[in-house]
């Protein structure tokens, strides 16, 4: 098949990014159709063009170059492009078993799961995409109704890791192996293993390889460490109250920096608490310094002094006084990201 960079036209990645910049869904869809007609690998189209460009879209928002509205418009084009490639792939009859592909509850970033679904279909699997923010109840129903060979779960945001754990419990309880991946799972299999997943995948290609090598039946996922699991559940239950307390005490969200900064700060507070929750759930402290680094970079691109981030560290330690494990994780590891 023709490689993407051999097409006798404008570089496909550049052409796709031009379509994003000009909000031209028709041009993006036409590009997908042309590349497929020329014999380009469908999975390479999605990973090397659509997904790669979408990461740049996120970076542009992070740098303050794009608005949220522009980011959402680009995502809509990416979704439409992925659907076009998937329709092409699904013209071929599946030759392998059934796989359920889902996003964890609270996970509204459906694009990664859509790409995995397409990659599995291209590899011959009978893939069923459950979509964004799948509830554990819906997953359970599909497990019983369809009897899949495997489940694949995409998790982009740390706040969805508790639901990912519930998916792992539901899937392995009936003996079905489960592969997890996405930015919230990190860049290795440590968090996936801690949550009890059968395997971890770094990307769509990795998901195809992982699904192909899974055991036929697995044992139920072992219980999580009791003390950390209890505190994580308490932290999740009290999340809104803690955010409210932090919002009132942190200078960025208390009104001193203006409405725009306050709204940005609300997102930061949620992400920090999700990072602490993720560390409790997985025993991996890296989400906390990674989130601290993200916050510091976000403040820098908005022209806000890093002292505000150091202040957040102190405020968060105070707000987590009733959650000693989470408090110690934040106190110890947050500064590592600054």
C-alpha positions as CSV (number, residue, x, y, z in Angstrom):
1,X,0.0,0.0,0.0
2,X,1.1,3.6,-0.7
3,X,2.8,5.2,2.3
4,X,1.2,8.5,3.4
5,X,4.2,10.7,2.4
6,X,4.3,9.2,-1.1
7,X,0.9,10.7,-2.2
8,X,1.5,13.1,-5.1
9,X,-0.2,16.0,-3.4
10,X,0.3,18.4,-0.5
11,X,1.7,16.7,2.6
12,X,-1.4,15.0,4.2
13,X,-0.7,16.2,7.7
14,X,-0.2,19.8,6.5
15,X,-3.4,19.6,4.4
16,X,-5.4,18.2,7.4
17,X,-4.1,20.9,9.7
18,X,-5.1,23.6,7.2
19,X,-8.6,22.1,7.2
20,X,-8.6,22.4,11.0
21,X,-7.4,25.9,11.0
22,X,-10.0,27.0,8.5
23,X,-12.7,24.9,10.2
24,X,-13.3,23.1,6.9
25,X,-14.9,19.7,7.7
26,X,-15.5,19.1,4.0
27,X,-11.8,19.4,3.1
28,X,-10.8,17.1,6.0
29,X,-13.4,14.5,4.9
30,X,-12.3,14.8,1.2
31,X,-8.7,14.3,2.3
32,X,-9.6,11.1,4.2
33,X,-11.4,9.7,1.1
34,X,-8.5,10.5,-1.2
35,X,-5.9,8.9,1.0
36,X,-8.1,5.8,1.4
37,X,-8.7,5.6,-2.4
38,X,-4.9,5.8,-2.9
39,X,-4.4,2.8,-0.7
40,X,-3.1,4.5,2.5
41,X,-3.2,2.4,5.7
42,X,-6.4,3.5,7.5
43,X,-4.8,3.1,10.9
44,X,-1.8,5.2,9.9
45,X,-4.2,7.9,8.6
46,X,-5.8,8.1,12.1
47,X,-2.6,7.8,14.2
48,X,-0.2,9.9,12.1
49,X,-2.6,12.6,10.9
50,X,-5.8,12.8,12.9
51,X,-4.5,11.9,16.4
52,X,-1.1,13.7,15.9
53,X,-2.9,16.9,14.8
54,X,-5.3,16.6,17.7
55,X,-2.4,16.6,20.1
56,X,-1.2,19.8,18.5
57,X,-4.7,21.3,18.9
58,X,-4.4,20.6,22.7
59,X,-1.0,22.1,22.8
60,X,-2.3,25.3,21.1
61,X,-5.0,25.6,23.7
62,X,-2.4,25.0,26.5
63,X,-0.2,27.8,25.0
64,X,-3.3,30.1,24.8
65,X,-3.2,30.3,21.0
66,X,-6.6,28.7,20.5
67,X,-9.8,29.2,22.4
68,X,-12.0,26.4,23.8
69,X,-14.4,27.0,20.9
70,X,-11.7,26.5,18.4
71,X,-10.5,23.3,20.1
72,X,-14.0,21.9,20.1
73,X,-14.5,22.7,16.4
74,X,-11.2,20.9,15.6
75,X,-12.3,17.9,17.6
76,X,-15.6,17.8,15.7
77,X,-13.7,17.7,12.5
78,X,-11.4,14.9,13.9
79,X,-14.5,12.9,14.9
80,X,-16.0,13.3,11.4
81,X,-12.7,12.3,9.7
82,X,-12.4,9.2,12.0
83,X,-16.0,8.2,11.2
84,X,-15.2,8.4,7.5
85,X,-12.2,6.1,7.8
86,X,-14.2,3.7,10.0
87,X,-16.9,3.5,7.4
88,X,-14.3,2.5,4.9
89,X,-12.8,-0.2,7.2
90,X,-16.2,-1.7,8.1
91,X,-16.9,-2.6,4.5
92,X,-14.8,-5.7,5.2
93,X,-16.5,-8.5,7.1
94,X,-14.9,-9.3,10.5
95,X,-12.8,-12.5,10.7
96,X,-12.0,-12.5,14.4
97,X,-13.9,-12.4,17.7
98,X,-15.9,-9.6,19.3
99,X,-14.4,-6.7,21.3
100,X,-16.2,-4.0,23.3
101,X,-14.5,-0.6,23.1
102,X,-15.6,2.0,25.6
103,X,-14.7,5.3,27.3
104,X,-14.9,5.2,31.1
105,X,-17.7,7.0,32.8
106,X,-16.9,10.8,33.0
107,X,-14.7,10.4,30.0
108,X,-16.1,12.6,27.2
109,X,-13.0,12.4,24.9
110,X,-14.4,9.8,22.5
111,X,-11.9,10.3,19.7
112,X,-9.2,7.9,21.1
113,X,-11.7,5.1,21.6
114,X,-13.1,5.7,18.1
115,X,-9.5,5.3,16.7
116,X,-9.0,2.1,18.7
117,X,-12.3,0.8,17.4
118,X,-11.3,1.5,13.8
119,X,-7.9,-0.1,14.3
120,X,-9.4,-3.2,15.8
121,X,-11.9,-3.4,12.9
122,X,-9.0,-3.0,10.4
123,X,-7.3,-5.9,12.1
124,X,-10.4,-8.1,11.5
125,X,-12.0,-7.9,14.9
126,X,-15.8,-7.5,15.3
127,X,-15.5,-4.3,17.3
128,X,-18.5,-2.7,19.1
129,X,-17.9,1.0,20.1
130,X,-19.9,1.9,23.2
131,X,-18.9,5.6,23.0
132,X,-18.1,8.4,25.4
133,X,-18.9,8.2,29.2
134,X,-20.1,4.6,29.2
135,X,-21.7,3.7,32.5
136,X,-20.7,0.5,34.3
137,X,-24.3,-0.6,34.1
138,X,-24.3,-0.3,30.3
139,X,-20.9,-2.2,30.1
140,X,-22.3,-5.0,32.3
141,X,-25.3,-5.3,30.0
142,X,-23.1,-5.5,26.9
143,X,-20.9,-8.1,28.5
144,X,-23.9,-10.3,29.2
145,X,-25.6,-9.7,25.9
146,X,-22.7,-10.0,23.5
147,X,-20.2,-12.3,25.3
148,X,-17.1,-10.5,23.9
149,X,-13.6,-12.0,23.8
150,X,-12.2,-8.8,25.3
151,X,-12.9,-5.2,26.4
152,X,-10.8,-2.2,25.5
153,X,-11.1,1.0,27.6
154,X,-9.8,4.5,26.8
155,X,-9.2,6.8,29.7
156,X,-7.8,10.3,28.9
157,X,-8.6,12.2,32.1
158,X,-7.5,11.3,35.7
159,X,-11.0,11.8,37.0
160,X,-12.2,8.7,35.0
161,X,-9.7,6.3,36.6
162,X,-12.2,5.3,39.4
163,X,-14.7,4.3,36.7
164,X,-12.0,2.5,34.8
165,X,-11.4,0.4,37.9
166,X,-15.1,-0.4,38.0
167,X,-14.9,-1.5,34.4
168,X,-12.0,-3.7,35.2
169,X,-13.9,-5.3,38.0
170,X,-17.0,-5.8,35.9
171,X,-15.1,-7.4,33.0
172,X,-12.8,-9.6,34.9
173,X,-15.7,-10.7,37.2
174,X,-17.1,-12.6,34.2
175,X,-13.7,-13.8,33.1
176,X,-13.3,-11.4,30.1
177,X,-9.8,-9.9,29.7
178,X,-9.5,-6.1,29.5
179,X,-7.0,-3.7,27.9
180,X,-6.7,-0.1,29.1
181,X,-4.9,2.9,27.8
182,X,-4.9,6.6,27.4
183,X,-3.1,9.6,29.0
184,X,-4.6,9.0,32.4
185,X,-2.9,5.6,32.5
186,X,0.5,7.2,31.9
187,X,3.4,6.0,29.7
188,X,3.9,2.5,31.1
189,X,1.8,-0.3,32.6
190,X,2.2,0.6,36.3
191,X,-1.3,2.2,36.8
192,X,-3.0,-0.4,34.6
193,X,-1.5,-3.3,36.6
194,X,-2.4,-1.5,39.9
195,X,-6.0,-1.2,38.8
196,X,-6.1,-4.9,37.9
197,X,-6.2,-4.6,34.1
198,X,-5.2,-7.6,32.0
199,X,-3.0,-5.5,29.7
200,X,-2.0,-1.9,28.9
201,X,-1.6,-0.3,25.5
202,X,0.2,2.9,24.6
203,X,-1.7,3.6,21.4
204,X,-4.0,2.1,18.8
205,X,-1.3,-0.2,17.3
206,X,-0.5,-1.4,20.9
207,X,-4.1,-2.1,21.5
208,X,-4.3,-4.3,18.5
209,X,-1.2,-6.2,19.6
210,X,-2.5,-6.5,23.2
211,X,-5.9,-7.7,22.2
212,X,-4.4,-10.4,19.9
213,X,-2.3,-11.8,22.7
214,X,-4.8,-11.8,25.6
215,X,-5.7,-15.0,27.5
216,X,-9.1,-16.5,26.8
217,X,-10.3,-16.2,30.4
218,X,-9.0,-14.2,33.4
219,X,-9.5,-14.3,37.1
220,X,-11.3,-11.4,38.9
221,X,-9.2,-8.4,39.6
222,X,-7.8,-8.4,43.1
223,X,-9.0,-5.9,45.7
224,X,-7.2,-2.6,46.0
225,X,-5.2,-1.7,49.2
226,X,-7.9,-1.1,51.7
227,X,-6.7,2.1,53.4
228,X,-6.0,3.9,50.1
229,X,-9.2,2.7,48.5
230,X,-11.3,3.9,51.5
231,X,-9.7,7.4,51.4
232,X,-10.0,7.6,47.6
233,X,-13.7,6.9,47.9
234,X,-14.0,9.6,50.6
235,X,-12.1,12.0,48.5
236,X,-14.3,11.3,45.5
237,X,-17.5,11.7,47.6
238,X,-16.3,15.0,49.0
239,X,-14.7,16.4,45.8
240,X,-17.1,19.3,45.3
241,X,-16.9,20.5,48.9
242,X,-13.1,20.5,48.8
243,X,-13.1,22.4,45.5
244,X,-15.5,24.9,47.0
245,X,-13.1,25.4,50.0
246,X,-10.1,25.8,47.7
247,X,-11.9,28.2,45.4
248,X,-12.6,30.5,48.3
249,X,-9.0,30.4,49.7
250,X,-6.8,30.4,46.5
251,X,-6.1,33.8,45.1
252,X,-6.6,32.8,41.5
253,X,-10.2,31.7,42.1
254,X,-11.2,34.1,44.9
255,X,-12.0,36.9,42.4
256,X,-8.7,38.9,42.6
257,X,-7.6,38.0,39.1
258,X,-10.9,38.4,37.3
259,X,-13.6,36.1,36.0
260,X,-11.5,34.5,33.2
261,X,-8.7,33.4,35.6
262,X,-11.3,32.2,38.1
263,X,-12.9,29.9,35.5
264,X,-9.4,28.6,34.5
265,X,-8.6,28.0,38.2
266,X,-11.7,25.9,38.7
267,X,-10.4,23.5,36.1
268,X,-7.0,23.4,37.8
269,X,-8.6,22.6,41.2
270,X,-10.5,19.7,39.8
271,X,-7.4,18.4,38.0
272,X,-5.3,18.5,41.2
273,X,-7.9,16.6,43.2
274,X,-8.2,14.0,40.5
275,X,-4.4,13.6,40.5
276,X,-4.4,13.0,44.2
277,X,-7.3,10.5,43.8
278,X,-5.4,8.7,41.0
279,X,-2.3,8.4,43.2
280,X,-4.4,6.8,45.9
281,X,-6.1,4.5,43.5
282,X,-2.9,3.3,41.7
283,X,-0.1,3.8,44.3
284,X,1.6,5.8,41.6
285,X,2.5,9.3,42.8
286,X,3.4,10.6,39.3
287,X,0.0,12.1,38.5
288,X,0.6,14.8,41.2
289,X,3.9,16.3,39.9
290,X,2.7,15.8,36.3
291,X,-0.4,17.9,37.2
292,X,1.7,20.5,39.0
293,X,3.9,20.9,35.9
294,X,0.8,21.2,33.7
295,X,-0.6,23.9,36.1
296,X,2.7,25.8,36.1
297,X,2.9,25.7,32.3
298,X,-0.7,26.8,32.0
299,X,-0.1,29.8,34.4
300,X,3.0,30.7,32.5
301,X,1.3,30.9,29.1
302,X,-1.4,33.1,30.7
303,X,1.2,35.5,32.2
304,X,0.4,34.5,35.8
305,X,3.2,34.4,38.3
306,X,4.3,30.9,39.4
307,X,3.9,32.1,43.0
308,X,0.2,31.4,42.5
309,X,1.0,27.7,41.9
310,X,3.2,27.5,45.0
311,X,0.3,29.1,46.9
312,X,-2.0,26.4,45.5
313,X,0.3,23.8,47.0
314,X,-0.1,25.2,50.5
315,X,-3.8,25.7,50.1
316,X,-4.3,22.1,48.9
317,X,-2.4,20.7,51.8
318,X,-4.6,22.6,54.2
319,X,-7.8,21.6,52.4
320,X,-6.8,17.9,52.5
321,X,-6.2,17.8,56.3
322,X,-9.0,15.2,56.7
323,X,-7.4,13.0,54.1
324,X,-4.0,12.2,55.4
325,X,-2.8,9.9,52.6
326,X,-3.8,12.3,49.9
327,X,-2.4,15.3,51.9
328,X,1.0,13.7,52.3
329,X,1.1,12.7,48.6
330,X,0.3,16.3,47.5
331,X,2.7,17.8,50.1
332,X,5.6,15.5,49.1
333,X,5.2,15.3,45.3
334,X,3.5,18.5,44.1
335,X,6.7,20.6,44.4
336,X,8.5,18.1,42.1
337,X,6.5,19.4,39.1
338,X,7.6,23.0,39.7
